[in-house]
Amino acid sequence: MHYRSEKLRLFEVPSNCMCITTYESLSGYVQQEEKYINDLDDSVRSLSLDSRGSLSPNLQIVTAKDVVLRRCGQTDVLPFEQCYPQSALQHCQKIGEGVYGEVFLYRNPKGGTSVMKVIPIEGDLIVNGEKQKKFEEILSEIVIAMELSNLRNNEKNTTTSFSQVQNVKCVQGVYPERLLDLWELYDETKGSENDSPQMFPPHQQYIVLELANGGDDLESYVFNNAQQAYAVFQQIACALAVAEAQLKFEHRDLHWGNVLINTVNKSKVLPFRLNGKEILVETNGVEATIIDFTLSRVEFDGVAIFYDLSLDDELFHAKGDYQFEIYRLMQKANGNMWQHFEPFSNILWLHYILDKAVTSAVRYKNPKSKIHLKYMAKLKKIKDEILAFRSVAEFVAESF
């Protein structure tokens, strides 16, 4: 599905929480005195109105580009070929695409494989039918992805089930020849819906997100039986609960293309920590990773970052899959006020995942086995009961 990009708007809400989505009138982030930003937290927290309703005169403008570069560990945009020389791209392959850009599997310098998401930004060319994102628009995706990734290091609320951000780079230049060859190969074998990246000029800028390889999406994965689907559901539920507790997180687009599954050792156990309480979840040979936070909402240090879905009316009129009904149910739950934290949206997406698991949508190798029937009954029971909860944190606290 294609989503319309809008410019960010910043405003204060009655709870004294500052909200950032896409804004139109503000040129950048501001910061007190001469101290340079150490993190988005400081730069955004200092963006406020004084008692007279105007920006304080002793504040220094820090643009969204500055904040993005800081998150990338850079002071300026780097040449594409410097960060990703042809030799480093020889073992790549294109594995997917979206309206935002291209996705490649990339052998990183440490010898492992990463997913490399290449997103063109700041250009005037229309790409895949959409305007390119500006720095202030891509900033929210970078920050949300990094904050969720950092939950693996949090002591009070801990999870490794959100996509691990390994690197973020801001680069400029023509699209690498090797990646163009891989794009052509993908187009010939699978058919691409995207415009060829050959269109980009030498001054084109990109954000490159390097993420840990999370495996195949839920739509294409084939489970042994419903016990594995149950394990995936538990992992997703615990991850959402942790993120709700720590970041007031809503995913808002958790369809089965945004859940990745890796096959792991059957004995592997995943530790979660929710408000200091440890929860151990058996994987039964499958490990889930939640991805794509384009529409998501987080809050930390009094700052809310979210995509204002009220600007995307078409999204609420789509028909067909239960996914589209979820968007309308979210809108009903929050009154179309997307700056507010409404964790029931995560419950709705869990209900959607359960619906996929208990219908013929999710595929199983052994659908007639006793273990499959036992866990299918468990999934159906949870599906019938879960909408009574107001948040996933509440559901997990009561169920685990």
N, C-alpha and C positions, 0 to 999 in steps of 0.2 A: 504494500500500500504506500502511496506517495503522500507525504505530509507537507503542507504549505509552510514555508519559513516566514517568520515575522520578526521585526526588530524588537529588541528588548525594551521593556518598560520597567521602571523601578518605582515602588511606592511603599509607604508604610501602612501597616494594618493595625487595628485597635490593640492587638496583643503585644504591641511594641516589637514585633518581629519584622525585620526588613525583608522584603521579597524581591527577588530578581528573577525575571523571566526574560523576555526579549524587549528591549527598550528603544524608543523612537527619538526622544528629545535630549537624552543625556549623552554627552560625548564620551564619557569614560568614568572610571573609578577614581576616587579621590582619597587622599591620605594626609594625615596630620604631619606638619613640619617637614623636615628634610629626610626623615627616616625612610629608607627604601623598603618596599614590602618584602616580608619573609615568606608570606603565604597568602593565598586568597583570603583566608580568615581575617587577617589584619587589614588587607586592602578594602575588602567589602564592608567590614565592621565599621571602618572609619567613614564610610560614605553615608552621610546623614544630613538632615536639614537643621539649621539652628532655629532658635525660638521665633525668629522673625520670618521663617519659611524660606530663607535663601541659603545658598551654600556659604559656609564660613570662609572669610577671605584668606585665612592662614592655611588653607588646605591646598595641597599640590595635586594637580591632575595626574592620574595614572591610568593609561588607557587599557582597554580590554586586551589589546595586543601585548602590552607590557606584562599583564598577568599571565597570559597564555605562555609567553616566552619564559617567564619565571617557572611555571609548572613544567616546562620542557627542559629546564636547566640551561637555558640559552640567554644570551644578551641580544642576539639578532637572528634573523632568519638565515639558515645555512643552505649551501648548494645541495641539491638532491644527490648529485653524484658523490659528494664528499661523505655524506652520511650512509649512502647505499651505493657503493661502487659496483660496476658490472660483475666483478668477481664474486661479490657477496650475494648476488642475486641468481647465481647459476643453478642453485638447487631449489629455486622457488617453483610453485605452481599456483595457478588461480583456482580458488575453491568456491568462490561465491561473489555476489554483487548486491548492491542496493541502490536506491536513488541517490544516496550520499556518495557513492564511489565504488571502488573495487576491493576485494578481499583476497589476499594471497597467503599461502603457507610458506613460511620463510625459515630457513635454517640460520639461527642466530649465532653470534660469535662464540657463545659458550658451548655450542655443539647440539643444543636442543632445538626443537621446532617452536616457532611462534606464529600466531595469526597476525598478519600485517594488514591493517585497514587504512587505505589511502583515500583521503577526503580532500578534494579541491576546495579552496576557500578564497574569498576576497576578489575573485575575478568577475568580469562583466559577461562572460559567455554563459549562456543557458546550458546546463548540463543535465542530461536525462530528464528534460522537461521542467527543470526547476532552477531557480536562482541559486547561485553558490552562497554558502553560509559566510557570514562575516565573523570576525574574531569574537565579538560579543555573543554570537549565537553558538559557536563551537565551544566557547568557554564552559558553558553549563555542562555539556556532555563530558568534557575532560575532567572537570571537578567532581561530578557525580561518580564517574567511573573510578577515579582515584580514591575517593573517600570510601566507596564500597570495597574496593580492593584492599584498602588499609585496615578493614575490619579483621583481617587475619592476624593483625598485630595488636588488637585491642584486648585489654585484660578483662574488662567487665562484660562486654558483648562481643563475642568472637565467632567468626565463620570464615571458611575458605571457599564458600560456594558461589561467590560472585567472581566474575571474570578477573583474573589477576593482570593488572597493568604492569608490564615489564619495562616499557619505554614509551615516551611520547616525544616526537620531533616535529619541528616546524621547518619545512624545507621549501626551496624554490628552484624551478628549472623545467626543462622539457621532461616529459615522461620517459623514464629509462627504457632503452631499446629492448632489454630483456623482458621487462614487464609488458611492453607492447606485443612482443612475440607470444607471450603467455595469454594475453587477452585475445589475440587472434585465434590461438589454438582452442581456447574455451568457446569462442564464438562458433568455430567450425564444428566442434564436437557436441556442444550442448545448446548452442544458440544463446546469444546475449541480448538482453533487453536494453542495455546501456549504450550510450554513444561511445565511440572509440576514443580512448585517452590521447590518441595521436593529435587531437584537436588543440591540445593545450600549448600556449606560446611559451617562450623561454622565461618570461617574467611571472608565470603562474606559481601561486603559492599553494602548499598542501599541509595538512596535519596528518602525520603518520602515527597511528596507534599500534603498538606492539603488545599483543595480549597472549597469555598462555593458551595453548591449544586445548580447547574443551571437548573436542570430539564431534560426533554427529548430532544433528538436532533431533528433538523428540519425534518430529513428524516422520523421519526416515529410519529411526532406530528400531530394531526388532528385539524385543525382550524374550528371555526364555519363558517367563511366566509372569503372572500378576504379582508375585512376591517381589520381583525386581521393580515393577511399577510402583508398588507400595513404598519401597525403599527410596525411590526418586521423589515421591510425594513428600515423604518425611523430611528429606534433605531440603527441598524447596520451602516447606513450611517453616522449618527451623531457621533457615537463612533469612526469610522474610521477617520472622519474629525478631531476630537479632537486629536487623536493619531498622525495623520500626522502633525498637527500644533505644537504639543509639543515635539514629539520624532522622527519626520521624519520616521514614522512607515509604514511598509508594512507587511501585514499578509502572503501573498504568498501561502496560502493553505486553503482558506476560503470556503471549500466545505460544503455541508449541514450536514455533521457529526460534524462539528466544530462550529455549531450554536446551542445553547441549548435554550429551551423555557420552561418557568414556567407560570402556570396559576395564575393570580393575580386579585385583586379587579379591576373591570371594570373601576372604577373612578380614578385609580392610574395614576399619571402624572410623567414622568421622566424628571428631569432637566439636561440639558447639558450646557456647557459654551465653546464657541469657540472664541478664541482671545478676551476674555472679554465679549462677547455678549451672553446673556442667551437665550437658545432655550428650549421650553417646548414641550414635545412629549407625546401625549395621548397614553396609552398602549392598550386601548380597551380590557383589560383582559389578555394580554399576554406580558411577559417581556423576552427579548432576552439577552443571555450572549455569548460572543465570547471566544473560548477556543483554546488551542493547538498552541503553538508558536515555534514549532520545526524548521520550515523553515523561520521564520520571521526575519525582520530587524528593528532595532531601532538605534537611534543616540542621544547621549546627552553628553554635555561637550566636544564636539569634538571627541567623540569616537563612531564608528559604530560597531555594533555587528550583525553578519548575518551568515546564512548558505550558503556556496558556492555551489549553485545548478549546476554550470558548471562541477562539479565533479560527477554528477549523471546523466549521459547521458541517461540511460534507462528511466528516468522520461519523457523525451521529445518524446519518441517513442510509448508510450501507446496509445491504440485506444479504442473507445467506447463512453463513456460519455463526455459531453461538458467540464467537469472538466479537462480532459487531453489536450484539445485544449487550455484551459486557460494557462497551463504551457508553451506551445509553444508561445502563444501570449505575455506572460511576457518576455520570452527570446528574442523575436523579439524587444520588446519595449526597453529593456535595453542593447541590443547587447551582451548578455551573460556576462555582467559585473555586478555581483550581489552585489558588494560593494557600488554601486551608489544608490542614492535615486530616484526611479522612481514611483511616486504615482499613475500613470496610472494603475499599477497592481491592486490597490484596486478598481479602476473603473471596471476593467475586472471581478473581483470577485463579485462586485455588480450586474453586468450584468448577471453573472451566477446565483446568487440568484433570480433575477427577472425572469430568464428563468425557473427556477424550480417552481416559484410561478404561472406563467401563463400557464404552461403546465399541464399535468395530473400527474406530479411527486408529487407535494404537494397536500395533501388531504384536502377536505372541507366537512363539514356536510351538509351545505345548499347551494349547488352550483347553485340553480335556483332562489334564492331570489334576490329581487331588489338591496339590499345593496351589495350583492356579485357581481352582474353584474356591478354596478357602480364603485366599487373599482378594479375590474378586468380590467376595461377599463383604470383606472388611472395607474395601474401597467404596462400595455402594452404600454401606451404612454411614460412612463419613460424609459422602456426598449428600445424603439425605439430612444430615444434622449440621453441617458446617455453617450454613447461612444464618444460624442462630447466634453466631459469635460476631462481635463488633470489630475485632482485630485478630490478626494472626498471632500476636503475642499472647492474647487471652486464650486462644485455642491451644497453643503449644503449652502454656503454663498449666492448663487443665488436663491435657491429653498425654503429656510425656512425663 
